[in-house]
Amino acid sequence: MSTNTSSPKSAGNRVGSVQCDNTTLHLLKANDYVANAIRERLKDVCVINVCSSPGSGKTTLMQETGKLLANDLNISVLVGDPETERDAIRMRDVGINALQIVTGGMCHIEAQMILQALDHIDITGTDLLFIENVGNLLCPSAFDLGEDYRVTLLATTEGDDKPKKYPRMFLTSELMLVSKSDLLPYVPFSVDAVTKDAREVNPNIEVITISTLKNEGIEEWCTWLKEKVKQKKESRLQTEVK
């Protein structure tokens, strides 16, 4: 069905806001309100917003992650694209519970789309919910979707200058995945340079270099995910005890 339309942390800088002389001017209050409602609704689920440019390998990574963690975690995916259900079909073909969010030409997902989509997908028992955002390094960075963590993929084919060109995306991400590492011998891309730039924007960002084709870095990625799910569950238990 289509709908048209990290311990876990708060929204941090991923709000629709502009900093003006130490005064935060909120431009997307309605979106932030809905995002908080999503957090309350998904308080037992670890939610990860996966962002990137088009063609960075998000969907392939989701497929491989679902297959590798099938025995460890119950995973669901909400997939955002301007048109078609192709990516959700790819997920379901490998046994992943998935729903396509068709944005109708919009270059990002908004919180109200996620809230509506949750009424059309059964996530009972889900440990980890991926939101695969629309391919775009600009617009999605401003929209809080109620996630616990934001992960940004940067493919080696894109060039290593993106963190400084699109700083808000990397500022609001907990993890940068340098994807398609198998192409490093053939493209002018420096992992050291992109890591340096990303950490000048966000000193706390973690970096993992991956290749789904060569299975490089995927185990480290899966370990990172399992740890975040564990932290969310432990945080939830501590809250209940209090």
C-alpha positions as CSV (number, residue, x, y, z in Angstrom):
1,M,0.0,0.0,0.0
2,S,1.3,3.5,-0.8
3,T,0.6,6.6,1.1
4,N,0.7,9.9,-0.7
5,T,0.9,12.4,1.0
6,S,21.8,8.0,19.7
7,S,21.5,6.3,23.9
8,P,18.6,7.7,21.9
9,K,18.8,11.5,21.7
10,S,16.4,14.3,21.2
11,A,16.1,16.1,17.9
12,G,19.2,18.1,18.5
13,N,20.0,20.4,15.5
14,R,17.7,18.5,13.2
15,V,14.9,21.0,13.5
16,G,13.6,23.4,10.9
17,S,15.3,26.4,12.5
18,V,17.7,29.2,11.9
19,Q,20.2,30.5,14.5
20,C,20.1,34.3,14.7
21,D,22.2,36.0,17.4
22,N,21.6,33.1,19.9
23,T,17.8,33.2,19.2
24,T,16.3,30.1,17.5
25,L,13.7,31.0,15.1
26,H,11.5,27.9,14.5
27,L,10.2,27.7,11.0
28,L,8.7,24.2,11.2
29,K,6.9,24.1,14.5
30,A,4.1,21.9,13.1
31,N,6.6,19.3,11.8
32,D,8.5,19.3,15.1
33,Y,5.2,18.7,17.0
34,V,4.3,15.7,14.8
35,A,7.9,14.4,15.2
36,N,7.5,14.4,18.9
37,A,4.2,12.5,18.6
38,I,6.0,9.9,16.5
39,R,8.7,9.5,19.2
40,E,6.0,8.8,21.7
41,R,4.2,6.4,19.5
42,L,7.5,4.5,18.7
43,K,9.0,4.7,22.1
44,D,9.7,0.9,22.0
45,V,11.2,1.0,18.5
46,C,14.7,2.2,17.5
47,V,14.1,4.6,14.5
48,I,16.9,5.4,12.1
49,N,16.5,8.0,9.3
50,V,18.8,7.1,6.4
51,C,19.7,10.0,4.1
52,S,21.9,10.4,1.1
53,S,22.0,11.7,-2.5
54,P,20.3,9.5,-5.1
55,G,22.2,6.4,-6.1
56,S,24.4,6.2,-3.0
57,G,23.3,2.6,-2.3
58,K,20.6,3.1,0.4
59,T,18.2,0.5,-0.8
60,T,20.9,-2.1,-1.4
61,L,22.2,-1.5,2.0
62,M,18.7,-1.9,3.5
63,Q,18.3,-5.2,1.7
64,E,21.6,-6.6,2.9
65,T,21.1,-5.3,6.4
66,G,17.7,-7.0,6.6
67,K,19.1,-10.3,5.4
68,L,22.1,-10.2,7.7
69,L,20.1,-9.2,10.8
70,A,17.1,-11.4,10.1
71,N,17.9,-13.7,13.1
72,D,18.8,-10.9,15.4
73,L,16.3,-8.1,14.9
74,N,12.8,-7.6,13.6
75,I,13.2,-4.9,10.9
76,S,10.7,-2.7,9.1
77,V,11.3,0.0,6.5
78,L,9.4,3.1,5.3
79,V,10.8,4.0,1.9
80,G,10.4,7.5,0.5
81,D,10.5,8.3,-3.2
82,P,8.9,11.0,-5.4
83,E,7.3,8.2,-7.5
84,T,6.9,4.4,-7.8
85,E,7.0,1.5,-5.3
86,R,10.1,0.0,-6.7
87,D,12.3,0.3,-3.6
88,A,9.6,-1.1,-1.2
89,I,9.1,-4.0,-3.6
90,R,12.9,-4.7,-3.5
91,M,12.6,-4.8,0.3
92,R,9.7,-7.2,0.3
93,D,11.4,-9.4,-2.2
94,V,14.1,-10.2,0.5
95,G,11.5,-10.7,3.2
96,I,11.6,-7.2,4.8
97,N,8.4,-5.6,6.0
98,A,8.2,-2.4,4.0
99,L,5.9,0.3,2.9
100,Q,6.5,2.9,0.2
101,I,5.8,6.6,0.9
102,V,5.2,8.3,-2.4
103,T,5.9,12.0,-1.9
104,G,4.4,13.1,-5.2
105,G,7.4,15.0,-6.4
106,M,8.5,16.4,-3.0
107,C,12.2,16.3,-2.4
108,H,12.0,15.0,1.2
109,I,9.8,13.2,3.7
110,E,7.9,15.2,6.4
111,A,6.9,14.0,9.8
112,Q,3.2,14.0,8.9
113,M,3.9,11.5,6.1
114,I,5.5,9.1,8.6
115,L,2.6,9.5,11.0
116,Q,0.1,8.6,8.3
117,A,2.3,5.7,7.0
118,L,2.3,4.1,10.5
119,D,-1.4,3.6,10.1
120,H,-0.8,1.4,7.1
121,I,2.1,-0.8,8.2
122,D,2.1,-3.4,10.9
123,I,5.2,-2.8,13.0
124,T,4.1,-5.0,15.9
125,G,7.3,-6.5,17.4
126,T,9.6,-4.3,15.3
127,D,12.9,-3.6,17.0
128,L,14.4,-1.4,14.3
129,L,12.5,0.9,11.9
130,F,14.4,2.4,9.0
131,I,13.2,5.5,7.3
132,E,14.8,5.5,3.9
133,N,14.5,9.2,3.0
134,V,14.3,10.7,-0.5
135,G,17.7,11.0,-2.2
136,N,18.7,14.6,-1.4
137,L,21.4,16.0,0.8
138,L,19.7,19.4,1.3
139,C,16.0,19.4,2.1
140,P,15.7,16.3,4.4
141,S,18.3,17.7,6.8
142,A,15.8,20.2,8.1
143,F,13.0,17.8,8.9
144,D,12.9,15.9,12.1
145,L,11.0,12.6,11.5
146,G,10.9,11.4,15.1
147,E,14.0,9.4,14.6
148,D,16.5,8.4,17.3
149,Y,19.5,8.6,14.9
150,R,20.2,10.0,11.5
151,V,22.7,8.2,9.2
152,T,24.0,9.7,6.0
153,L,25.5,7.7,3.2
154,L,28.1,9.4,1.0
155,A,29.2,7.3,-2.0
156,T,32.8,7.5,-3.2
157,T,31.5,8.4,-6.7
158,E,30.1,11.7,-5.4
159,G,33.4,13.3,-4.4
160,D,34.8,13.9,-1.0
161,D,33.7,17.6,-0.7
162,K,30.1,17.1,0.3
163,P,30.3,17.7,4.2
164,K,31.3,21.3,3.7
165,K,28.9,21.9,0.8
166,Y,25.9,20.4,2.7
167,P,26.9,20.9,6.3
168,R,23.5,20.7,8.0
169,M,23.1,17.1,6.8
170,F,26.3,16.1,8.5
171,L,25.8,18.3,11.5
172,T,22.5,16.5,12.2
173,S,23.8,13.0,11.6
174,E,25.3,10.6,14.2
175,L,26.9,8.4,11.6
176,M,28.4,8.9,8.1
177,L,28.7,5.7,5.9
178,V,31.2,6.1,3.1
179,S,29.6,3.7,0.6
180,K,30.9,2.0,-2.5
181,S,34.4,1.6,-1.0
182,D,35.2,-1.0,-3.6
183,L,35.5,1.9,-6.1
184,L,38.2,3.8,-4.1
185,P,41.0,2.6,-6.4
186,Y,39.2,4.1,-9.4
187,V,37.8,7.4,-8.2
188,P,39.4,10.6,-6.9
189,F,38.0,10.2,-3.3
190,S,39.9,10.5,0.0
191,V,38.3,8.8,3.0
192,D,40.7,10.8,5.2
193,A,39.7,14.1,3.7
194,V,35.9,13.5,3.8
195,T,36.3,12.3,7.5
196,K,38.2,15.4,8.3
197,D,35.7,17.7,6.7
198,A,32.7,15.9,8.3
199,R,34.3,16.1,11.8
200,E,35.0,19.8,11.3
201,V,31.3,20.2,10.8
202,N,30.3,17.7,13.5
203,P,33.1,16.6,15.8
204,N,30.9,13.7,17.2
205,I,30.0,12.1,13.9
206,E,31.1,8.5,13.6
207,V,32.4,7.1,10.2
208,I,32.2,3.6,8.8
209,T,33.5,2.8,5.3
210,I,31.4,0.1,3.6
211,S,30.9,-1.8,0.4
212,T,27.8,-4.0,0.0
213,L,29.4,-5.5,-3.1
214,K,32.5,-6.7,-1.3
215,N,30.9,-7.0,2.2
216,E,33.4,-4.5,3.6
217,G,32.4,-2.7,6.8
218,I,28.9,-4.3,6.9
219,E,29.6,-6.3,10.1
220,E,30.7,-3.1,11.8
221,W,27.5,-1.4,10.6
222,C,25.4,-4.2,11.8
223,T,27.1,-4.1,15.2
224,W,26.5,-0.4,15.4
225,L,22.8,-1.0,14.7
226,K,22.4,-3.8,17.3
227,E,24.1,-1.5,19.9
228,K,21.7,1.3,19.2
229,V,18.7,-1.0,19.5
230,K,20.0,-2.3,22.8
231,Q,20.5,1.3,24.1
232,K,17.0,2.2,23.1
233,K,15.6,-0.8,25.0
234,E,17.7,-0.2,28.0
235,S,16.7,3.5,28.1
236,R,13.0,2.5,27.9
237,L,13.4,0.1,30.8
238,Q,15.1,2.7,32.9
239,T,12.3,5.1,32.2
240,E,9.7,2.6,33.2
241,V,11.5,1.9,36.5
242,K,11.5,5.6,37.3
